[in-house]
Structure formats: structure tokens, C-alpha cells
Amino acid sequence: MSELPDHTIDKADAPILRSENRFKLACFSANIGGGLVMSDVEELPKAVWDEQVRLTRKAEEVGFEAMIPLARWRGHGGRINPHHRSLETFTWAAGLSALTERINIFATFHVPTVHPVMAAKMASTVDHISGGRFGLNIVAGWQPDELAMFGADKRDHDERYAVADEWAQIVKQLWQTTGDSDFHGQFFDVVNAFSEPKPVQRPYPPMMSAGISPAGQDFAAKHCDMIFAAIENPAKTAEKVAAIKAMARERYGRELKVFGVGHITCAETDEQAQAEYQRVILEHGDWDAAKVTIGKLMAHSQTVDYESSEIRRLMEGVIRAFFAHPLTGSPETIVAQIKEMADAGLEGMAITWNNYDLGLDQYEQVLHPLMVDAGLRVPATVATAAA
């Protein structure tokens, strides 16, 4: 049977990779009940479909390059069990891809939960639904109670990325091989694997990862187009970005884009924004759930003093969008902070808010004009024409 003449595009043309905007923007974690915040305030997202369609279309309309979901399979316990409700990300991406025209739509998943042969087929399918706008956010997987739901044991840290390395090799092999292919590794043994159609994007869709450890950074440098890095002060961020990019070039001859994750609390004045942060995060935050999460993250520590200032600071970071960099203040303050990150070498940011509708409106009405003036974004008419 002859091959169908599928329409193809170059992966390099993906909005999140080729946008004329100096600083790329992605709407992050809207598919989770509560977004990325562990709080009981009413304005957090609810993870219902009509809301997802509205937010995605609004993000596309105001010029965001991508929608990136979070993968969760159960909540974090505590007082309100935050993040217990979530929309699965491959099917979420398929639905939203059919209802949008320009924005990149990503799926986020844990490697132990999706076999690479299945993932290759699903990703290609969504890429066809979207017309070549799909992307993958690959997570090695670390929460044992979630992995146990799939009968998967939690592996040692570096071994998780060794598994992810084989996983990525298999999906890329399937996307680029005509006919059957085999793969014999330490963790996967695949015989006569086959996948058609190939993705619309060639050689395959954009991939990103959030690994911040040496093993995680090596995985991203080898397989991904983008990596999320923890944001510190501008000087440390610049040093970190330069080191990651240099490592990717030296080891694999690849250019790796570095993104951050930010949580925006914007108000007319810095004082009003700080008061809103105090209300949502400090007063209404689920400190019990944050304690549970810190306990998992520090499982190998013999004792954890949850009343110490250091641990309380970490717990606040968990409540505030899981350590997303706090961008709190007036529009001018927030744009100045973003420009510092851009000047430090970050090429974009995945953004969360307490109220996603309000956040996108604030971006369109006040933040975008300031970002244009700062040289971070192009005027909306130019961005739309280039999409």
C-alpha cells in the first residue's frame, strides 16, 4: 500500500521555538483543579472543560506561544487534598488542538505511565489533529503513591533518567523509521515496533523537560529542545543558564533553550499585590499538604524540622505553585523582574496565576504593552501576522 502524502512542517517552526517575541510565554497547569497553587480560595481553576476551552482560546488570542498542562494522578493530602482533580493531558491536548489554530498545545506525562510505543502513536495523532502544533513535556516521575497506581516502583533518581533516555530513543526511532524497528535496552525490549502516521512536525514534535539535577539536565540536553530551570537571583540565573547551554553544546552539539516557571500576582500597586499574595498563599494555603509534599521530597532525611525557617520557606514555595518564581507587584515591577530574567538568558517562562482569567486579561491590558516597551514582546498585530 502506498504512503499517504501527509502534510509536514519543520519542528523549528513551532510557535514556542520560532516566535518573533524575544521572551516566550506559556500558560501552565490550567488543567489542574487549583492550578499549581495549594490554596482554598475560590478563584483558582476548577478543571472543567468549558473553562479549559475558554482559557486556551484566550491565551491564543492574547499571543501566548503555548499551553502546558501538569500531570497529576492523585492529590497531595492535607486539609483540602489539593490537585486531586485533573484532566489527563494527552486527551486534553487532543481536544484543545481541535479548537485552536496557532498556539502550541503540550501534553505532560510521567515516563512510567505511558509505554513509548503507545506514546509515539498518541503524539503523532495529536500532532495531526493540531496541524503540527503538539509538544511533549517529559517527566521522569518521582511520586511513589502515583507510580504505585500503575504498578511501577519508584526507582533511584539517576536510574529514572536512564529509563527516560531509553524511552525517548524508542519514540524518536518510531517517528523516524519507515517499517518495523527493534530496540533492546536495559529497561525496554521492543520487537517489530511500527507507528504510522509519522508526526506532522519533522523530525518530531518539540520536547521539553524539567529536570534540574545533573542527570535531568543531561537527559534534556540529549533529547529535548527546552528545559525548565529553577530561577534564583539574576546573577545566579545567568550562570546557571550559561552552564546548561554550554553542557548541551559540548556533549551533544545541540542548542537547548532554557525556560523558567513564574507565578504572577499582579495588582495596581506593589502593596496591593503583596496583600493578595498574603491572602491566597500565606492565609489560605494548605500548609498540611505542603508538609506532606516536603516529607516526600526529603524522604531520605532522618529528621525534618517543619517549624524551622528554612523548611517553612520551602513549604511556602510548595503552596505557591510548587516553587514557581514569585512575580508579585505592580505591572511595572513584574515586567522589570521578567526583563531581569530575560537579560539573564532565559528565553521564556511558563506562567501560573491564582485567577487565570484575570491573569490573562491583565497580561493583555497592562503587561503586554509594558513588555513591548521593554523589548520582550512584539506588538500584537506583528505577533498575530507571524503566527
N, C-alpha and C positions, 0 to 999 in steps of 0.2 A: 504494500500500500504506500503510495507516495505521501511525502510530508506535506502538511498544510502550510501555506505561506504566511506564517504568523507575523503580525506587525511587531517590530522590535525597536527599542531605543537604547542609547548608551546610558549605563548607570550614572555616568558623570553628569547627566542632565537632570538628575533628581533635584527637586527644589531645595532640599536641605544641603545639597552639595554644591549647586551651581548658582544659587540665588545671588542677585546683584547686591543684596544687603551685606554690609561688612559683618554685622553681628546677627546670626541666625536665631530664630525663636521657635520653640516647640511648646505646645500645651501638654502638660504632663499629668498623668494619673487621674484624669477626669472620670475614668471608668470605674473608680472605686467609691463605694459609699463612704463619704467623709473626705474624698480626695486623698491627699497624703498626710492630712492633719489628724491627730488623735484628740478630738475635742467634741463636746456635745452641743455646740452652737448650731442653730437651725439652718444657717445659710450655706453650710457645706453641701457638696453634691450628693445626690441620692442614688446614683447608679440605676437610673431608669432610662428607657430607650429614647423617649421624646427629648429628654434633657441632653442625651449624648448627641443626637442629631442637631439640636439647636446650637450646642456649644461648638461642635465641629464646623458647622457651616459659618458660625460667627468667626471662629478662628481663621478660617479660609478667607472670609470677606475682609478681615482687617489685616491680612497679609502674613500670618504666621506660616512658617515653612512646613511644620509637621505637627501631627498628633501622636503622642507616645503614651501608651497605656502602662499600667502597673499590673504585674501578675501576682495574684493572691489567691489562696485556696481555702483559708480559714482566718478567723480574727486573731487578735493578739491577747484576748482575755481582758483582765482588768475590770474596771467599773462598767464600761459600755461596749466592750469587745470590739474595738474599732477595726475597720477594714474587713469585717466578716462577710459583707455583701460586695460582690464584684462581678463584672461582666467579663467572660472569657475573651481573650484578646484576639485570637485568630478569627473567630466568628464575628466579633465586634468590628475588626478591621474590614472583613468582607462586606458587612452591612454598610459601614460608613463609606467605603470605597465606591459603592454603587450610587451614593447620594451626594458625592462631591466631584470636583473637576480638576483642581490644581494642587491641593495640599497633599504632602506625603502622609500616609497612614501606616503606622508601625504596629507590629504585634510584639509583645514582650512575653517571654516564657522561660521556664526553668528546664535546662537540658535533660534532667532525669525524667521529665514528664512527657516528652514527645520523642518518639523514635525518629532518627534522621530521615528514613525513607518516607515516613508519613509527613514530616515537616517539609521536605522538599516538594512534595505534591501539593500540600496546602498552600505553601508560599507561592508557588507558581500559579495556582488557581486564583489567589487573591491579587496577584500581580496582573493577571488578565482582567479580572473584574475592575481593577482600578485604572487600567490602561497604562500600567507601568509606573505606579506611584507607591508601591508597597516597600516596606523595610522591616528588618528584624532587629530586635533588641534582645541579645542573648545573655541569659543569667545562668551561672553555673549551678545555683541552688544551694541554700545553706540552712533553711529552717527544718529541723528534723521532724517536727509534727506535721508539716505539709508533705514532705517527701514520703513519710510513712503511709500517707493516704494512697500512694502509688506503689507501695511495696518496695520502695527504694531506700536503702540505708544511706545515712549521711557519711560521706567519705571525708578523708583528710583534705585539708584545704588545697594543697597543690595537686592532689590526685583529681579533685573535681575539675580543675582546668585541663588536666591530661585527658579526661573523658570528653570535655568540651572540644578539645583540639581534634580528637578523632571524629566527633560528631560533625564539626564544621567541615572537615575533609570530605566526609561522605556526602553531605548535602551539596557541596560545591562540585564534587565529582559527578553527581547525578544531574546537576544543572548544566554541565558542560560536555557530557558524554552522550554520543549517539549509540543507541543499542544498550545491551546489558553491561554491567560492570560489577566487579568484586572489590571487597575491602576486607582485609584480615588484620585486625589490630589487637591490642591488649584488652579492650573493652567491648569492641563491636566486631562481629563476624558476619559480613553481608555477602551473599552469593546471588549472582544473576539479578542484581537490582536494576530497575528500569523506571524512568519517570518521564512522561510526556503529558502536556506540552512543557517546553522549557519556559522559564520566566520571560516576560516581555523585555525586561531590562537585561542587558548583556554586559558582562558575562553572567551577572546575577544581581539581585536587589542589594541596596545598601545595607550594611550591618553595623551595629554598634554594640558596645558592652560597657558595663560599669565597674569592671574590676580595678581596684585601686592598689592591690598588692603586687609585688613583682611578677608573680605567676599570672595574675589577671591582666596586668599591663602587657606582658609578653603575648598572651592569647589575643588581645585586641590588636597589637602591632602586627601579628601574623595574619589575622583573618578579617579584621574589621576596618571600616572606613572612619569610624568615630569612636571616641572613648569619653566617658564621663570622668572628670577629675574632681576631687574634693577641693573646694575653694577656701583659701586662707586669706591672709593679707596680700595686697598686690605684689609685693616683692617675692614672697614665698610662692605665690601662684605662678608668677613669671618663671621662676626657677624650675618649678615642677613641670610646667608646660614645655619648656625648652628641653628638659631631660627626657620626657616621654617622646617628643618628636625625634630627638636625636637617636634614641634607642631604636625606634621603628625604622629609621633610615639605615642605621648601622647593621642591624640584624637581618632585616628583610627587604631593604631598599624600597620602603613604602612610605607614603606621606599619610600620617594619621592626624585627623582633625580632633581637637580637644574641646569638649563642651563642659559647662558647669550645670549645676541644678540650683535654682533660686526660688525662694518663697517670698512673694511680694505682698506687703501690707502697705497700701498707699492711701494717704488722706491729704487734705488740703495743707496741713502743717505737719512738721515732724512730731510735735507733741500729740496731735490727734492720732497719728499713725502708731505712736508708741502706746497710747492708751488702748487702741484697738488690739494691738499685739498682746498687751497685758490681759485684756478681757478674754480673747479667744484661746491663747496658749497657756498663760500662767493661771488664770482663774478657772477656766472651763476645760482645761486639758485633762486627759485621763492619765494621771500620774501612776496609777496602779498598772495600767497596760504598759506604760513606759518602763516601769520596774521589771515587769516580766520580760520585755524585749531586751533590756540591758542584761538581765540574767542569762538569756540565750547567747548574746554576743560575748559575754565574759564567762562562758560555761567552764573554761579551764582554770579560772581564778579560784583559789581556795576560799577567799572571803571577799565580799563586796560590801563596802560601807555606803549604803544608799543615802545616808544623811550627809556625807561629805560634799563639799562644794564642787569638787570635780565630777562626782557621779551625778549630782543634781544638775549640773550643766549639761552632761550627756543626756540625761532624761529629758531636759527641756529641748535639746536638739532632736530627740526622737519624736516628741509631741509636735514640734514644728517641722512637719513634712520630712521626717526621717533624715535629719542632718542637712537638709537643703540650706543653702546660704541665705541668711535673713537679709532681705532688701526692704527695709522699713523706713518710711519717711514721706516727705512731700514728693511730688513728681520730680522736682529739680534734684532733690537728694538721691532719689532712686536712680535717675539717669546718670548722675555723676558717679555713683557706685558701679553701675554697669559699664560705664566708659573705662573706669579703672581696670575692670576685669578684661575688657577688650584690649586695652593697651598692654595688659599682662600676657596676651597671646591667646586667650580663649576666643574661639570662633563662633560661639553661640551658647545658648542656655535653654534648658528645659525648665519651664516655669510652672509653679503651683500657686494657688491663691486659697483663701478661705471661701470666698464667693467668686466662682469662675465667671459668671455672667457680668458681675460688677468689674472684675479684673480686666476682662476683655474690652468692656466699654471704656474703662479708664485708659487702657492702652491706646485705643483708637482716638479718644478725645484729647488726652493730655500727654501721655508718654511718647507716643509715636512722633508728634511734631517736635518734641524736645530731642528725641533720638535722631531725627533727621538733621536738626541743627548741630548735633554733636558728631555728625558723620558716621553714625552707627547704622542707620537705615536710610533707604531712598524714599522719595515721595511715593505715596500710594499709587498714583497713576503710572509711575515708572515700573513699580513692582508688579502691578497687575498686567501691564503690557509684556513684561519679561516672562511671566509665568506660562 
